[in-house]
Amino acid sequence: MIRVLFICHGNICRSTMAEYVMKDLVSKAGLSDEFYIDSAATSREEIGNPVHYGTRQKLREVGIPCGDHRARQMRRDDYDRFDYIIGMDTWNIRNMNRILGSDPDGKVSKLLDFTERQGEDIADPWYTGDFDLTYEDVREGCDGLFCHIMGKSAEA
């Protein structure tokens, strides 16, 4: 099973959007049984809160089902439980590394690192209000990540 964890600051906007976009990609490829996909936060600010209404609305608009995820904080033991730990921006990566302590297996990446836009951040719609742009970036990143994973799986 391939285990993917998406991370953002609060786990209500970007990481949950990435979680459901990736679940949709995997489902449409008929591979749901081969993946476990989740999301979490680097902060404790939104713990227990549902997916942001802007994320829900955007996912509904593009026909992607959105479940009843509740925000949770990333834990150090997530490193052992997941194969890919994907942050949305530089600040997330910094905080993820603080929580994890180290990344000996190279599991930590930014989502856009799986695209031609390596190193770029996905803007936080909590501040920008632009869920359309965030969705476009998340979709591009998830497409790239999925292709990367499937390429690795084909090599194995």
N, C-alpha and C positions, 0 to 999 in steps of 0.2 A: 504494500500500500504506500502511495506517495502522499506525504503529509505536508500541507502548506499552511503557514500562519501569516496573515497580513496584520501589520501594525501601523497605527497612527497615534496621535496624541490622546484622543478621548474615546476612540472605538465606537463612534456613532455616525461618522460621515464617510471618510475615505476608506478606512480599512474594511468597514462593513460593505461598502459599495464594491470593493475589490473581491471580498469574500463571495458575494452573490453573483458578480459578473463571472468569476472563475468557476463557480458551481454550475452556472448556466453553460459555459463553454464545455466543461467536462461532461455534463449531462447530454448536450447535443452531440457529443462525440461518442456517446454510449459507454462512457468510462467511469460513471459515478461510483461503481463498486471498487474501483482501483485508487480512489482519492479520498482523503479526509482533508477538508478545508475549513479553517476557522479564522477568527480575527481577535485582536486584543489591543489594549492601550498601553502607552508608557506611563500615563498619569492615573491618578485615582479619582479625578474630578467627575467623571460621568459613570462610575461603577454602578451597574444595575439599571441604567437608563436604556430605553429602546433605541432603535435605529432612528436617526434624525429624519424629520418629515421631508426635508429637501432631498435626501437620498432616496427615501421611499417613493417620493413623487417621480423622481427621475427614472428610477428602475421600473416603475409602473408604466411610465411613458414609453420606454423602449422594450416593454414586454418581458422583463426579467423578474421572476418571482422573488419576493423578499420575505424571509422568515421572521421569526420572533426573537432574533438575537438580542441579548442584553450585554451591555458593556462589561468587560472584565479587564483586569490589569494583567499584563504579561508577567510571567514568573521565570525564575532562573531555570526551573526544571522543564520549561517549554523547549529549551535547547535540545534536550535528549528526546523529546516527543515529536519534533518536527524536522523534516528534511530541508525545507526552505522557510526562512524567516525574513519576510519582506516588509521593509519600511517605506513610507511614502515620501519622506524628505530627510534632509541632512540632520535636522534637529532630532527626528525620530531615531535615526541610526545612532546618534550620539547617546541618547537615552537608553536605547536597546542594549548597546555595549556596556553601559553602566549597570544595567540590570543583570545582564548575562555574565559579565566579568571578562569574557574573552570569546573568541570565535575560532577555535582551533580547526574546525572542519570546513570553514568558509561557507556557512549556511546563511549568513546575513548579507542582504543586498537591498538596494533601492529598487522599486518596481520598474522605473524607467531604464534601469541598467540592462534590461532584457530587450531593449529597443535601440534604434540608432541615436537616441537621445540620452545616452549613458551619462550619469552624473546629475541629470536634471531632477528637480523636485516636482511633486504634484501639489499644486496650491490647495490650501485648506479652505473649502467652501464655507466653513463656519465663519471665516473672516471675510472672504471675497463675495459670498452669496452666489457664486457662479457654479452651480451644480452641473451645468451643461459642459463647461470646460473640464471640470474635474472628471466627469464621466468619460469624455473623449480621451483624456490622459490615462485614466484607469483602464479603459478598454484596450488602448494601445499596449499598455504594460502587461495586462493579462494575456493578450494575444501572444506577445513576445515570450512571456514566461511559459505559457502552454507549449508553444513551439519548442522552446529550450528543453523543457521536461520531456516532451515526446521524442525529441532528437536523442536525448540521453537514454531514454528507455529503449529506443530502437537499436542503439549501440550495444546495450547490455545483453 
